[in-house]
Amino acid sequence: MRTVAITDCGKRVKGKAMTGTAWTKGARGVALGMLLLVGAVAHAGQAGGVNMPDSLQVEGKTLALTHMELKKKLFFNVYVWSLYMEEEPTCFKEAVASNSLKRLHFRFLRTITKDQLVGSFREGLRQNPAMRQDALNQSLEKLLSSLHDVRKGDDLVLTYLPGSGLHVSGGASGGVHIPGKSFADALFSSWLDTHPIFPK
């Protein structure tokens, strides 16, 4: 399999697929085989021993695996995060502003308490000044209040649905829906700013 590493807006350089701590794919995935309930098609990406499907079907749309990466703390593997996007962005601004389906998927690799999980997400996301504004901060607290203690193998799935808002699901959350685009934009902006996989 080949990947396309995005170097700047509108320019791409071909490279080999990666396994281990990070896997990046700029090219849009192609749906293959029988669709499962969540739309998993082909286990193409791998990081930290976690396999993720090359593409997903969500709300009748195809989302391509764009990036996945292992998060480590000290000597411990904590989680693998994956980014799925309906439209292939050429830069950071496009990735955030695009009014298309996008998803952040976290697969946890160890037990984490709710307090640890909430503290980590609050600290990271509030680095974006917009998240400290009253309206967005209320939405952030709504998301954080939905989180649970996490066991190894649990997932946290954050999906932006155009015209609807951010849907939070997976075993790490009790589930919550945050309407509108503003909070989703701020969340994806915060994450992609601290995890720079697209050029600015």
C-alpha positions in Angstrom: 0.0 0.0 0.0 1.2 3.5 -0.8 0.4 6.6 1.2 0.4 10.3 0.3 2.1 12.6 2.7 0.7 16.1 2.6 3.6 18.6 2.5 1.7 21.9 1.9 -1.7 23.0 0.5 -2.2 21.4 -2.8 1.1 19.5 -2.9 1.6 15.8 -2.0 4.6 13.4 -1.9 4.1 9.7 -2.2 5.6 7.4 0.4 5.4 4.0 2.0 2.8 3.0 4.5 4.0 3.1 8.1 3.4 0.7 11.0 4.4 1.2 14.6 3.8 4.5 16.3 2.2 6.4 13.4 0.4 5.7 10.1 -0.6 8.4 7.7 -2.7 8.2 4.6 -3.6 11.3 2.6 -5.2 9.5 -0.3 -8.9 8.7 0.0 -9.7 5.1 0.9 -11.6 2.8 -1.4 -14.5 0.6 0.0 -13.7 -3.1 -0.3 -15.5 -6.2 0.7 -18.6 -6.6 2.8 -19.5 -3.7 5.1 -19.8 -4.4 8.8 -22.3 -2.7 11.1 -19.9 0.3 11.7 -18.7 0.2 8.1 -15.3 -1.4 8.6 -14.0 -2.5 5.3 -10.3 -3.5 5.3 -7.7 -3.5 8.1 -5.1 -1.3 6.5 -3.7 1.0 9.1 -1.7 -0.1 12.1 -0.1 1.6 15.0 0.8 0.3 18.5 -0.5 -3.1 17.6 -4.0 -1.7 16.8 -5.5 -2.3 13.4 -8.0 0.1 12.0 -10.1 -0.2 8.8 -9.0 1.7 5.7 -12.5 3.2 5.4 -15.8 3.5 7.1 -19.4 4.0 6.1 -21.1 6.6 8.2 -24.6 8.1 7.4 -24.2 6.7 3.8 -20.8 8.5 3.3 -17.3 7.0 3.0 -14.7 8.2 5.4 -11.1 7.4 4.7 -8.4 6.7 7.3 -6.1 9.7 7.1 -3.8 9.2 10.1 -3.3 7.0 13.1 -0.8 7.3 15.9 0.3 5.8 19.2 0.2 7.9 22.3 2.8 6.9 24.9 3.5 8.3 28.4 6.8 7.4 29.9 7.3 3.7 28.9 3.6 2.9 28.6 1.3 2.7 25.6 -1.8 4.7 26.5 -4.0 4.9 23.4 -4.0 4.9 19.6 -5.9 7.7 17.9 -7.2 7.6 14.4 -8.5 10.4 12.1 -11.2 9.6 9.5 -12.3 12.2 6.9 -14.9 12.3 4.2 -13.0 14.9 2.2 -9.2 14.9 1.8 -7.8 18.2 3.1 -4.7 19.8 1.8 -3.9 21.8 4.9 -4.9 22.4 8.5 -7.5 25.1 7.8 -9.3 22.8 5.3 -9.3 19.9 7.8 -11.0 22.0 10.5 -13.3 24.2 8.4 -14.6 21.6 6.0 -18.4 21.0 6.6 -18.1 17.3 5.9 -18.1 14.1 8.0 -15.0 13.6 10.2 -14.1 11.4 13.1 -11.6 11.0 15.9 -11.4 7.5 17.2 -9.4 6.6 20.3 -8.6 3.0 21.2 -7.3 2.7 24.8 -4.5 0.3 25.6 -4.6 0.4 29.4 -7.0 1.2 32.3 -7.5 4.9 32.9 -9.7 6.4 35.6 -12.4 8.9 34.7 -10.6 11.7 36.6 -7.4 11.0 34.6 -9.2 10.9 31.3 -11.2 14.1 32.0 -8.1 15.9 33.3 -6.1 15.0 30.2 -8.7 16.0 27.7 -9.6 19.3 29.6 -5.9 20.3 29.8 -5.3 19.5 26.1 -8.4 21.0 24.6 -8.4 24.2 26.7 -5.1 25.1 25.1 -7.3 26.5 22.4 -8.5 29.9 23.7 -11.9 29.4 22.0 -12.5 26.5 24.4 -12.4 28.9 27.3 -15.3 31.0 26.0 -18.5 30.5 28.0 -20.5 28.7 25.3 -17.8 26.4 24.1 -16.6 25.7 27.6 -20.1 24.6 28.6 -20.1 22.2 25.6 -16.6 20.9 26.6 -17.9 20.2 30.1 -20.9 18.4 28.7 -18.5 16.2 26.7 -16.2 15.6 29.7 -19.1 14.8 32.0 -20.1 11.9 29.6 -16.7 10.1 30.1 -16.3 6.9 32.1 -13.5 4.9 33.6 -11.7 3.2 30.7 -10.6 -0.4 30.4 -8.1 -1.7 28.0 -9.7 -2.1 24.6 -12.4 0.6 25.1 -13.1 3.2 22.4 -14.0 6.8 22.4 -15.5 8.0 19.1 -16.0 11.7 18.3 -17.9 12.1 15.0 -18.9 15.4 13.4 -22.1 15.1 11.4 -22.8 18.1 9.1 -26.1 19.8 9.9 -26.3 18.0 13.2 -23.2 18.4 15.4 -20.7 16.3 17.4 -21.8 12.8 18.4 -19.8 11.2 21.2 -19.9 7.4 21.6 -18.0 4.3 22.5 -17.3 2.4 25.8 -15.4 5.4 27.2 -18.5 7.6 27.1 -22.1 7.4 28.2 -22.9 9.1 24.9 -23.8 12.7 24.2 -24.7 14.9 21.3 -23.4 18.5 21.1 -25.4 20.4 18.3 -23.9 22.8 15.8 -20.5 23.2 14.2 -18.7 25.6 16.5 -17.7 23.2 19.2 -16.7 20.5 16.7 -14.5 23.0 14.9 -12.9 24.1 18.1 -12.3 20.5 19.1 -10.7 19.4 15.8 -8.7 22.6 15.8 -7.4 22.0 19.3 -6.5 18.4 18.5 -4.9 19.0 15.1 -3.0 22.0 16.4 -1.3 19.9 19.1 -1.0 16.9 16.8 0.2 18.7 13.6 -0.3 16.2 10.7 -1.4 18.9 8.2 0.6 21.9 7.1 -0.6 25.3 8.2 
